[in-house]
Amino acid sequence: MRVKVEFYDILRELADQQAWYPDVPPGATIADLYALARQSFPSLKRFPQEPVFTSGLDYVEPVHVLREGETISILPSPPVL
């Protein structure tokens, strides 16, 4: 099944991609997707924090199960003040 991934800010620079369209198996989660992204774009491993994930306008947890055609945004975590 295919999903769309959009990278933002420093993650876009590290991946050198604005959008990516990976095929993932049914039942794959955000955590699986991010592991695949780090494997496909090794420079993402240089980002030390856990990013934030959204689907549409909603924040989603790493356990979120992906759906066919879903768009997932991966953003840096906001700094803790």
CORPEQUI-V290047 format. One line per field, one symbol per residue. psi: psi as a letter, one per 30 degrees, with the letter a starting at -180 (. if undefined). burial: 1 if it has 16 or more other C-alpha atoms within 10 Angstrom, else 0. Layout:
BEGIN
psi->???
burial->???
END
This chain:
BEGIN
psi->kklkkkklbeeeeefhkelkilkllkfkleeeeeeeeeeeifffffjflklkkljbgkkklffkklkkgkkkkjlkklkk.
burial->011011110011011000100001000011111100110000010000000011100001010101000011111100000
END
